[in-house]
Amino acid sequence: ASTTLANSDDAGTAEGLYLKAIFAARTGKDAVVMSSLTSAFALDSSLKAKAKKDREFIKYYDNTAFMAL
């Protein structure tokens, strides 16, 4: 799925970057989660509210770097 997304037209969109962060969260790639969300939020700040409630990121809820995004 990650390769398909990377090769899609949506890879650089806010939604594509948000999905990349979900893939990274599922595979334990914390740095990719943070960088992908930072980029997604720069393109669409409304995704911040979604990420704070998204169960895909539950293990990051007590992470100060995540909450600072």
HTML snippet that shows the backbone in 3Dmol.js (N, CA, C, O; Angstrom):
<script src="https://3Dmol.org/build/3Dmol-min.js"></script>
<div id="view" style="width:600px;height:400px;position:relative"></div>
<script>
const pdb = `
ATOM      1  N   ALA A   1       0.824  -1.187   0.000  1.00  0.00           N
ATOM      2  CA  ALA A   1       0.000   0.000   0.000  1.00  0.00           C
ATOM      3  C   ALA A   1       0.874   1.258   0.000  1.00  0.00           C
ATOM      4  O   ALA A   1       0.564   2.243  -0.670  1.00  0.00           O
ATOM      5  N   SER A   2       1.953   1.207   0.751  1.00  0.00           N
ATOM      6  CA  SER A   2       2.843   2.361   0.836  1.00  0.00           C
ATOM      7  C   SER A   2       3.460   2.684  -0.530  1.00  0.00           C
ATOM      8  O   SER A   2       3.562   3.850  -0.910  1.00  0.00           O
ATOM      9  N   THR A   3       3.867   1.652  -1.256  1.00  0.00           N
ATOM     10  CA  THR A   3       4.456   1.850  -2.584  1.00  0.00           C
ATOM     11  C   THR A   3       3.420   2.395  -3.553  1.00  0.00           C
ATOM     12  O   THR A   3       3.722   3.276  -4.359  1.00  0.00           O
ATOM     13  N   THR A   4       2.215   1.882  -3.480  1.00  0.00           N
ATOM     14  CA  THR A   4       1.140   2.367  -4.345  1.00  0.00           C
ATOM     15  C   THR A   4       0.880   3.839  -4.097  1.00  0.00           C
ATOM     16  O   THR A   4       0.738   4.620  -5.038  1.00  0.00           O
ATOM     17  N   LEU A   5       0.817   4.215  -2.830  1.00  0.00           N
ATOM     18  CA  LEU A   5       0.610   5.622  -2.494  1.00  0.00           C
ATOM     19  C   LEU A   5       1.771   6.480  -3.000  1.00  0.00           C
ATOM     20  O   LEU A   5       1.549   7.542  -3.581  1.00  0.00           O
ATOM     21  N   ALA A   6       2.989   6.031  -2.786  1.00  0.00           N
ATOM     22  CA  ALA A   6       4.171   6.795  -3.205  1.00  0.00           C
ATOM     23  C   ALA A   6       4.182   7.038  -4.711  1.00  0.00           C
ATOM     24  O   ALA A   6       4.712   8.049  -5.171  1.00  0.00           O
ATOM     25  N   ASN A   7       3.604   6.125  -5.477  1.00  0.00           N
ATOM     26  CA  ASN A   7       3.584   6.255  -6.927  1.00  0.00           C
ATOM     27  C   ASN A   7       2.308   6.874  -7.467  1.00  0.00           C
ATOM     28  O   ASN A   7       2.131   6.973  -8.681  1.00  0.00           O
ATOM     29  N   SER A   8       1.427   7.285  -6.586  1.00  0.00           N
ATOM     30  CA  SER A   8       0.152   7.853  -7.024  1.00  0.00           C
ATOM     31  C   SER A   8       0.256   9.371  -7.183  1.00  0.00           C
ATOM     32  O   SER A   8       1.196  10.010  -6.712  1.00  0.00           O
ATOM     33  N   ASP A   9      -0.737   9.911  -7.859  1.00  0.00           N
ATOM     34  CA  ASP A   9      -0.811  11.365  -8.031  1.00  0.00           C
ATOM     35  C   ASP A   9      -1.112  12.078  -6.721  1.00  0.00           C
ATOM     36  O   ASP A   9      -0.877  13.281  -6.603  1.00  0.00           O
ATOM     37  N   ASP A  10      -1.626  11.353  -5.740  1.00  0.00           N
ATOM     38  CA  ASP A  10      -2.007  11.946  -4.463  1.00  0.00           C
ATOM     39  C   ASP A  10      -0.896  11.928  -3.424  1.00  0.00           C
ATOM     40  O   ASP A  10      -1.099  12.391  -2.301  1.00  0.00           O
ATOM     41  N   ALA A  11       0.259  11.408  -3.770  1.00  0.00           N
ATOM     42  CA  ALA A  11       1.347  11.251  -2.792  1.00  0.00           C
ATOM     43  C   ALA A  11       1.722  12.569  -2.112  1.00  0.00           C
ATOM     44  O   ALA A  11       2.044  12.580  -0.924  1.00  0.00           O
ATOM     45  N   GLY A  12       1.683  13.647  -2.834  1.00  0.00           N
ATOM     46  CA  GLY A  12       2.091  14.933  -2.279  1.00  0.00           C
ATOM     47  C   GLY A  12       0.958  15.795  -1.771  1.00  0.00           C
ATOM     48  O   GLY A  12       1.176  16.942  -1.380  1.00  0.00           O
ATOM     49  N   THR A  13      -0.256  15.253  -1.771  1.00  0.00           N
ATOM     50  CA  THR A  13      -1.397  16.015  -1.275  1.00  0.00           C
ATOM     51  C   THR A  13      -1.494  15.876   0.242  1.00  0.00           C
ATOM     52  O   THR A  13      -0.858  15.004   0.834  1.00  0.00           O
ATOM     53  N   ALA A  14      -2.275  16.719   0.850  1.00  0.00           N
ATOM     54  CA  ALA A  14      -2.461  16.639   2.304  1.00  0.00           C
ATOM     55  C   ALA A  14      -3.021  15.278   2.700  1.00  0.00           C
ATOM     56  O   ALA A  14      -2.573  14.677   3.676  1.00  0.00           O
ATOM     57  N   GLU A  15      -3.998  14.797   1.945  1.00  0.00           N
ATOM     58  CA  GLU A  15      -4.600  13.506   2.257  1.00  0.00           C
ATOM     59  C   GLU A  15      -3.607  12.366   2.049  1.00  0.00           C
ATOM     60  O   GLU A  15      -3.573  11.422   2.838  1.00  0.00           O
ATOM     61  N   GLY A  16      -2.806  12.447   1.001  1.00  0.00           N
ATOM     62  CA  GLY A  16      -1.796  11.425   0.746  1.00  0.00           C
ATOM     63  C   GLY A  16      -0.738  11.380   1.835  1.00  0.00           C
ATOM     64  O   GLY A  16      -0.314  10.303   2.254  1.00  0.00           O
ATOM     65  N   LEU A  17      -0.316  12.540   2.287  1.00  0.00           N
ATOM     66  CA  LEU A  17       0.681  12.609   3.352  1.00  0.00           C
ATOM     67  C   LEU A  17       0.102  12.120   4.680  1.00  0.00           C
ATOM     68  O   LEU A  17       0.801  11.495   5.478  1.00  0.00           O
ATOM     69  N   TYR A  18      -1.162  12.404   4.905  1.00  0.00           N
ATOM     70  CA  TYR A  18      -1.839  11.917   6.115  1.00  0.00           C
ATOM     71  C   TYR A  18      -1.895  10.393   6.090  1.00  0.00           C
ATOM     72  O   TYR A  18      -1.638   9.742   7.102  1.00  0.00           O
ATOM     73  N   LEU A  19      -2.227   9.832   4.949  1.00  0.00           N
ATOM     74  CA  LEU A  19      -2.266   8.378   4.807  1.00  0.00           C
ATOM     75  C   LEU A  19      -0.877   7.769   4.982  1.00  0.00           C
ATOM     76  O   LEU A  19      -0.734   6.696   5.567  1.00  0.00           O
ATOM     77  N   LYS A  20       0.136   8.450   4.478  1.00  0.00           N
ATOM     78  CA  LYS A  20       1.521   7.993   4.671  1.00  0.00           C
ATOM     79  C   LYS A  20       1.855   7.948   6.165  1.00  0.00           C
ATOM     80  O   LYS A  20       2.539   7.033   6.623  1.00  0.00           O
ATOM     81  N   ALA A  21       1.376   8.929   6.915  1.00  0.00           N
ATOM     82  CA  ALA A  21       1.598   8.949   8.362  1.00  0.00           C
ATOM     83  C   ALA A  21       0.909   7.764   9.033  1.00  0.00           C
ATOM     84  O   ALA A  21       1.444   7.187   9.979  1.00  0.00           O
ATOM     85  N   ILE A  22      -0.264   7.406   8.552  1.00  0.00           N
ATOM     86  CA  ILE A  22      -0.965   6.239   9.101  1.00  0.00           C
ATOM     87  C   ILE A  22      -0.165   4.971   8.827  1.00  0.00           C
ATOM     88  O   ILE A  22       0.010   4.142   9.720  1.00  0.00           O
ATOM     89  N   PHE A  23       0.322   4.816   7.598  1.00  0.00           N
ATOM     90  CA  PHE A  23       1.157   3.647   7.275  1.00  0.00           C
ATOM     91  C   PHE A  23       2.366   3.595   8.198  1.00  0.00           C
ATOM     92  O   PHE A  23       2.722   2.533   8.709  1.00  0.00           O
ATOM     93  N   ALA A  24       2.992   4.746   8.408  1.00  0.00           N
ATOM     94  CA  ALA A  24       4.185   4.811   9.252  1.00  0.00           C
ATOM     95  C   ALA A  24       3.855   4.460  10.706  1.00  0.00           C
ATOM     96  O   ALA A  24       4.630   3.777  11.375  1.00  0.00           O
ATOM     97  N   ALA A  25       2.717   4.925  11.183  1.00  0.00           N
ATOM     98  CA  ALA A  25       2.312   4.611  12.559  1.00  0.00           C
ATOM     99  C   ALA A  25       2.099   3.112  12.728  1.00  0.00           C
ATOM    100  O   ALA A  25       2.458   2.539  13.756  1.00  0.00           O
ATOM    101  N   ARG A  26       1.525   2.495  11.736  1.00  0.00           N
ATOM    102  CA  ARG A  26       1.261   1.051  11.806  1.00  0.00           C
ATOM    103  C   ARG A  26       2.541   0.218  11.769  1.00  0.00           C
ATOM    104  O   ARG A  26       2.563  -0.917  12.247  1.00  0.00           O
ATOM    105  N   THR A  27       3.602   0.780  11.202  1.00  0.00           N
ATOM    106  CA  THR A  27       4.855   0.038  11.080  1.00  0.00           C
ATOM    107  C   THR A  27       5.931   0.547  12.025  1.00  0.00           C
ATOM    108  O   THR A  27       7.084   0.125  11.936  1.00  0.00           O
ATOM    109  N   GLY A  28       5.564   1.458  12.939  1.00  0.00           N
ATOM    110  CA  GLY A  28       6.493   1.919  13.967  1.00  0.00           C
ATOM    111  C   GLY A  28       7.567   2.873  13.493  1.00  0.00           C
ATOM    112  O   GLY A  28       8.637   2.946  14.097  1.00  0.00           O
ATOM    113  N   LYS A  29       7.307   3.600  12.433  1.00  0.00           N
ATOM    114  CA  LYS A  29       8.280   4.561  11.901  1.00  0.00           C
ATOM    115  C   LYS A  29       7.913   5.962  12.391  1.00  0.00           C
ATOM    116  O   LYS A  29       7.319   6.765  11.671  1.00  0.00           O
ATOM    117  N   ASP A  30       8.289   6.221  13.640  1.00  0.00           N
ATOM    118  CA  ASP A  30       7.882   7.449  14.317  1.00  0.00           C
ATOM    119  C   ASP A  30       8.327   8.721  13.599  1.00  0.00           C
ATOM    120  O   ASP A  30       7.553   9.674  13.505  1.00  0.00           O
ATOM    121  N   ALA A  31       9.542   8.751  13.098  1.00  0.00           N
ATOM    122  CA  ALA A  31      10.040   9.951  12.421  1.00  0.00           C
ATOM    123  C   ALA A  31       9.229  10.245  11.164  1.00  0.00           C
ATOM    124  O   ALA A  31       8.982  11.407  10.840  1.00  0.00           O
ATOM    125  N   VAL A  32       8.818   9.201  10.459  1.00  0.00           N
ATOM    126  CA  VAL A  32       8.012   9.382   9.247  1.00  0.00           C
ATOM    127  C   VAL A  32       6.611   9.865   9.615  1.00  0.00           C
ATOM    128  O   VAL A  32       6.019  10.658   8.882  1.00  0.00           O
ATOM    129  N   VAL A  33       6.083   9.401  10.725  1.00  0.00           N
ATOM    130  CA  VAL A  33       4.781   9.883  11.198  1.00  0.00           C
ATOM    131  C   VAL A  33       4.852  11.392  11.389  1.00  0.00           C
ATOM    132  O   VAL A  33       4.017  12.134  10.872  1.00  0.00           O
ATOM    133  N   MET A  34       5.838  11.828  12.121  1.00  0.00           N
ATOM    134  CA  MET A  34       5.960  13.263  12.434  1.00  0.00           C
ATOM    135  C   MET A  34       6.195  14.104  11.177  1.00  0.00           C
ATOM    136  O   MET A  34       5.564  15.146  11.005  1.00  0.00           O
ATOM    137  N   SER A  35       7.083  13.666  10.314  1.00  0.00           N
ATOM    138  CA  SER A  35       7.383  14.461   9.114  1.00  0.00           C
ATOM    139  C   SER A  35       6.204  14.483   8.144  1.00  0.00           C
ATOM    140  O   SER A  35       5.918  15.512   7.532  1.00  0.00           O
ATOM    141  N   SER A  36       5.525  13.353   8.007  1.00  0.00           N
ATOM    142  CA  SER A  36       4.374  13.300   7.103  1.00  0.00           C
ATOM    143  C   SER A  36       3.221  14.153   7.615  1.00  0.00           C
ATOM    144  O   SER A  36       2.574  14.862   6.843  1.00  0.00           O
ATOM    145  N   LEU A  37       2.969  14.083   8.913  1.00  0.00           N
ATOM    146  CA  LEU A  37       1.900  14.914   9.472  1.00  0.00           C
ATOM    147  C   LEU A  37       2.251  16.398   9.388  1.00  0.00           C
ATOM    148  O   LEU A  37       1.386  17.224   9.097  1.00  0.00           O
ATOM    149  N   THR A  38       3.494  16.735   9.636  1.00  0.00           N
ATOM    150  CA  THR A  38       3.910  18.136   9.528  1.00  0.00           C
ATOM    151  C   THR A  38       3.645  18.660   8.121  1.00  0.00           C
ATOM    152  O   THR A  38       3.122  19.761   7.951  1.00  0.00           O
ATOM    153  N   SER A  39       4.003  17.879   7.127  1.00  0.00           N
ATOM    154  CA  SER A  39       3.777  18.277   5.732  1.00  0.00           C
ATOM    155  C   SER A  39       2.298  18.333   5.393  1.00  0.00           C
ATOM    156  O   SER A  39       1.852  19.248   4.701  1.00  0.00           O
ATOM    157  N   ALA A  40       1.529  17.355   5.878  1.00  0.00           N
ATOM    158  CA  ALA A  40       0.085  17.338   5.624  1.00  0.00           C
ATOM    159  C   ALA A  40      -0.588  18.556   6.253  1.00  0.00           C
ATOM    160  O   ALA A  40      -1.440  19.190   5.631  1.00  0.00           O
ATOM    161  N   PHE A  41      -0.203  18.879   7.484  1.00  0.00           N
ATOM    162  CA  PHE A  41      -0.795  20.026   8.174  1.00  0.00           C
ATOM    163  C   PHE A  41      -0.439  21.342   7.495  1.00  0.00           C
ATOM    164  O   PHE A  41      -1.232  22.283   7.514  1.00  0.00           O
ATOM    165  N   ALA A  42       0.740  21.414   6.898  1.00  0.00           N
ATOM    166  CA  ALA A  42       1.134  22.628   6.180  1.00  0.00           C
ATOM    167  C   ALA A  42       0.227  22.858   4.970  1.00  0.00           C
ATOM    168  O   ALA A  42      -0.031  23.998   4.584  1.00  0.00           O
ATOM    169  N   LEU A  43      -0.248  21.771   4.385  1.00  0.00           N
ATOM    170  CA  LEU A  43      -1.131  21.875   3.219  1.00  0.00           C
ATOM    171  C   LEU A  43      -2.599  22.019   3.596  1.00  0.00           C
ATOM    172  O   LEU A  43      -3.371  22.653   2.876  1.00  0.00           O
ATOM    173  N   ASP A  44      -2.983  21.433   4.722  1.00  0.00           N
ATOM    174  CA  ASP A  44      -4.376  21.478   5.167  1.00  0.00           C
ATOM    175  C   ASP A  44      -4.426  21.414   6.694  1.00  0.00           C
ATOM    176  O   ASP A  44      -4.386  20.334   7.283  1.00  0.00           O
ATOM    177  N   SER A  45      -4.510  22.554   7.304  1.00  0.00           N
ATOM    178  CA  SER A  45      -4.452  22.618   8.771  1.00  0.00           C
ATOM    179  C   SER A  45      -5.661  21.979   9.444  1.00  0.00           C
ATOM    180  O   SER A  45      -5.612  21.692  10.641  1.00  0.00           O
ATOM    181  N   SER A  46      -6.739  21.751   8.710  1.00  0.00           N
ATOM    182  CA  SER A  46      -7.913  21.120   9.315  1.00  0.00           C
ATOM    183  C   SER A  46      -7.642  19.665   9.698  1.00  0.00           C
ATOM    184  O   SER A  46      -8.381  19.083  10.493  1.00  0.00           O
ATOM    185  N   LEU A  47      -6.597  19.084   9.142  1.00  0.00           N
ATOM    186  CA  LEU A  47      -6.246  17.699   9.474  1.00  0.00           C
ATOM    187  C   LEU A  47      -5.688  17.566  10.896  1.00  0.00           C
ATOM    188  O   LEU A  47      -5.639  16.459  11.434  1.00  0.00           O
ATOM    189  N   LYS A  48      -5.274  18.665  11.504  1.00  0.00           N
ATOM    190  CA  LYS A  48      -4.773  18.612  12.881  1.00  0.00           C
ATOM    191  C   LYS A  48      -5.837  18.080  13.827  1.00  0.00           C
ATOM    192  O   LYS A  48      -5.564  17.209  14.652  1.00  0.00           O
ATOM    193  N   ALA A  49      -7.039  18.601  13.706  1.00  0.00           N
ATOM    194  CA  ALA A  49      -8.138  18.166  14.573  1.00  0.00           C
ATOM    195  C   ALA A  49      -8.461  16.696  14.338  1.00  0.00           C
ATOM    196  O   ALA A  49      -8.777  15.968  15.279  1.00  0.00           O
ATOM    197  N   LYS A  50      -8.383  16.263  13.095  1.00  0.00           N
ATOM    198  CA  LYS A  50      -8.644  14.859  12.776  1.00  0.00           C
ATOM    199  C   LYS A  50      -7.593  13.953  13.405  1.00  0.00           C
ATOM    200  O   LYS A  50      -7.928  12.913  13.973  1.00  0.00           O
ATOM    201  N   ALA A  51      -6.327  14.340  13.308  1.00  0.00           N
ATOM    202  CA  ALA A  51      -5.234  13.516  13.839  1.00  0.00           C
ATOM    203  C   ALA A  51      -5.306  13.387  15.354  1.00  0.00           C
ATOM    204  O   ALA A  51      -4.963  12.341  15.904  1.00  0.00           O
ATOM    205  N   LYS A  52      -5.744  14.429  16.025  1.00  0.00           N
ATOM    206  CA  LYS A  52      -5.834  14.382  17.490  1.00  0.00           C
ATOM    207  C   LYS A  52      -6.874  13.394  17.983  1.00  0.00           C
ATOM    208  O   LYS A  52      -6.833  12.975  19.140  1.00  0.00           O
ATOM    209  N   LYS A  53      -7.822  13.011  17.104  1.00  0.00           N
ATOM    210  CA  LYS A  53      -8.870  12.064  17.474  1.00  0.00           C
ATOM    211  C   LYS A  53      -8.724  10.719  16.765  1.00  0.00           C
ATOM    212  O   LYS A  53      -9.419   9.758  17.096  1.00  0.00           O
ATOM    213  N   ASP A  54      -7.822  10.654  15.794  1.00  0.00           N
ATOM    214  CA  ASP A  54      -7.672   9.449  14.969  1.00  0.00           C
ATOM    215  C   ASP A  54      -7.023   8.327  15.777  1.00  0.00           C
ATOM    216  O   ASP A  54      -5.908   8.487  16.273  1.00  0.00           O
ATOM    217  N   ARG A  55      -7.703   7.211  15.911  1.00  0.00           N
ATOM    218  CA  ARG A  55      -7.203   6.085  16.701  1.00  0.00           C
ATOM    219  C   ARG A  55      -5.939   5.475  16.102  1.00  0.00           C
ATOM    220  O   ARG A  55      -5.239   4.732  16.790  1.00  0.00           O
ATOM    221  N   GLU A  56      -5.633   5.765  14.854  1.00  0.00           N
ATOM    222  CA  GLU A  56      -4.396   5.282  14.237  1.00  0.00           C
ATOM    223  C   GLU A  56      -3.171   5.846  14.958  1.00  0.00           C
ATOM    224  O   GLU A  56      -2.096   5.248  14.929  1.00  0.00           O
ATOM    225  N   PHE A  57      -3.341   6.982  15.595  1.00  0.00           N
ATOM    226  CA  PHE A  57      -2.232   7.656  16.267  1.00  0.00           C
ATOM    227  C   PHE A  57      -2.324   7.571  17.787  1.00  0.00           C
ATOM    228  O   PHE A  57      -1.682   8.351  18.491  1.00  0.00           O
ATOM    229  N   ILE A  58      -3.113   6.638  18.294  1.00  0.00           N
ATOM    230  CA  ILE A  58      -3.350   6.542  19.736  1.00  0.00           C
ATOM    231  C   ILE A  58      -2.057   6.429  20.542  1.00  0.00           C
ATOM    232  O   ILE A  58      -1.963   6.984  21.636  1.00  0.00           O
ATOM    233  N   LYS A  59      -1.073   5.725  20.020  1.00  0.00           N
ATOM    234  CA  LYS A  59       0.164   5.566  20.798  1.00  0.00           C
ATOM    235  C   LYS A  59       0.979   6.864  20.858  1.00  0.00           C
ATOM    236  O   LYS A  59       1.959   6.949  21.598  1.00  0.00           O
ATOM    237  N   TYR A  60       0.578   7.861  20.089  1.00  0.00           N
ATOM    238  CA  TYR A  60       1.280   9.146  20.081  1.00  0.00           C
ATOM    239  C   TYR A  60       0.575  10.208  20.931  1.00  0.00           C
ATOM    240  O   TYR A  60       1.091  11.315  21.084  1.00  0.00           O
ATOM    241  N   TYR A  61      -0.579   9.886  21.475  1.00  0.00           N
ATOM    242  CA  TYR A  61      -1.350  10.871  22.232  1.00  0.00           C
ATOM    243  C   TYR A  61      -0.601  11.437  23.429  1.00  0.00           C
ATOM    244  O   TYR A  61      -0.872  12.564  23.843  1.00  0.00           O
ATOM    245  N   ASP A  62       0.328  10.684  23.990  1.00  0.00           N
ATOM    246  CA  ASP A  62       1.103  11.206  25.124  1.00  0.00           C
ATOM    247  C   ASP A  62       2.499  11.668  24.684  1.00  0.00           C
ATOM    248  O   ASP A  62       3.351  11.948  25.526  1.00  0.00           O
ATOM    249  N   ASN A  63       2.731  11.746  23.390  1.00  0.00           N
ATOM    250  CA  ASN A  63       4.002  12.193  22.827  1.00  0.00           C
ATOM    251  C   ASN A  63       3.949  13.709  22.668  1.00  0.00           C
ATOM    252  O   ASN A  63       3.107  14.229  21.936  1.00  0.00           O
ATOM    253  N   THR A  64       4.838  14.412  23.344  1.00  0.00           N
ATOM    254  CA  THR A  64       4.818  15.876  23.299  1.00  0.00           C
ATOM    255  C   THR A  64       5.082  16.420  21.895  1.00  0.00           C
ATOM    256  O   THR A  64       4.517  17.446  21.517  1.00  0.00           O
ATOM    257  N   ALA A  65       5.921  15.755  21.129  1.00  0.00           N
ATOM    258  CA  ALA A  65       6.194  16.209  19.759  1.00  0.00           C
ATOM    259  C   ALA A  65       4.945  16.084  18.894  1.00  0.00           C
ATOM    260  O   ALA A  65       4.649  16.969  18.092  1.00  0.00           O
ATOM    261  N   PHE A  66       4.218  14.991  19.056  1.00  0.00           N
ATOM    262  CA  PHE A  66       2.981  14.782  18.309  1.00  0.00           C
ATOM    263  C   PHE A  66       1.958  15.846  18.687  1.00  0.00           C
ATOM    264  O   PHE A  66       1.341  16.464  17.820  1.00  0.00           O
ATOM    265  N   MET A  67       1.788  16.050  19.972  1.00  0.00           N
ATOM    266  CA  MET A  67       0.789  17.020  20.425  1.00  0.00           C
ATOM    267  C   MET A  67       1.147  18.452  20.057  1.00  0.00           C
ATOM    268  O   MET A  67       0.266  19.307  19.960  1.00  0.00           O
ATOM    269  N   ALA A  68       2.424  18.717  19.854  1.00  0.00           N
ATOM    270  CA  ALA A  68       2.860  20.054  19.474  1.00  0.00           C
ATOM    271  C   ALA A  68       2.606  20.355  17.986  1.00  0.00           C
ATOM    272  O   ALA A  68       2.608  21.511  17.563  1.00  0.00           O
ATOM    273  N   LEU A  69       2.390  19.302  17.218  1.00  0.00           N
ATOM    274  CA  LEU A  69       2.121  19.515  15.798  1.00  0.00           C
ATOM    275  C   LEU A  69       0.847  20.288  15.641  1.00  0.00           C
ATOM    276  O   LEU A  69       0.434  20.577  14.518  1.00  0.00           O
TER     277      LEU A  69
END
`;
const viewer = $3Dmol.createViewer("view");
viewer.addModel(pdb, "pdb");
viewer.setStyle({}, {cartoon: {color: "spectrum"}});
viewer.zoomTo();
viewer.render();
</script>
